[in-house]
Amino acid sequence: MNISQLETLVTISKTLSFRKAGEVLNLTQPAVSAQIKSLEDEFKAVLVDRNHPVTLTDRGQVFLEHAGQILTIVEQLKQKLSDLNHVPQGHISLGTTASIAIQILPRVLSYFQNQFPLIRTSIVSMPSTQVLSSVVNGTIDIGIGYLQDRSAHVETSVLYYDTFDFVVAPQHRLAKEKRITIGMLKDVPLILLSPDTLGRRFVDRIFREHGLEPNLVMELGSSEEVKRMVELNMGAAIVSKLSIAGELKRGTLKMIPVTEFEVSHPVGVMTKSGRYVNSAMRQFLNDLKGMPEDQFIGSE
């Protein structure tokens, strides 16, 4: 058994095709078939069902799990050896929400990549409720998101504090109000984030605690979509304060304080406890944690 054979099996599990796996790995289809046949002969088990589409057998699925672990160990070994050069390099997979990715990361990553060109960074956008679990299961290296949920397997560090604010279009009937209460929102048409976001969980909890049901007229997956609908005066919304900085400055949205929403929510960085931190991650985490809070809350 060799590493190339394991990589071939993992690629087949993703592409469901010997031909496509060959294209990804720059191998001929016969070479792909030969590698899989060699594995099957060595372990005396059929790992791949060669019908269309190609799938892994039950034994193949068990083999795949261990193959992934072996490849992870090999990658960590390569990174540890690379780190001996004391030059930050490698790849970082960063998971966060679309709103944070748009508001914070462009400036942070631009600086970081200018300083450390040997470090490659990929960003995975996901609902806020999935960031923690993605760090735990290793789908991403670093997560940035709200820290309401906790796990014994994840280390966290607060970067800044955010709030969820009530916003309307300038022509909305509530736009001239200086301050309102949750009771005044009982019949106000609301455009809210989807239930798989911490922002929506917070809003639902506040309404529930006050015995109210939000007048939901639209449910969208990201703050950017919500803001666009509010600007069109399709309804009011409750979104992250950080995400509306640009719209407030341009005057396309009006923020009205709601007493019951004035709760601070920590936003921070998450990494899996006990995992090896390569030089790329170490440098990125040090730079990120070293930024003053106003660098985040003052950005657009």
Secondary structure, DSSP 8 states (H G I E B T S, - for coil): --HHHHHHHHHHHHHS-HHHHHHHHT--HHHHHHHHHHHHHHHTS--EE-SSS-EE-HHHHHHHHHHHHHHHHHHHHHHHHHHTT----EEEEEEE-HHHHHHTHHHHHHHHHHH-TTEEEEEEE--HHHHHHHHHTTS-SEEEEE-SS--TTEEEEEEEEE-EEEEE-TTSTTTT-S-B-GGGGTTSEEEEE-TTSHHHHHHHHHHHHTT---EEEEEESSHHHHHHHHHTTS-EEEEETGGGHHHHHHTS-EEE-BGGG---EEEEEEEETT----HHHHHHHHHHHTS-THHHHT--
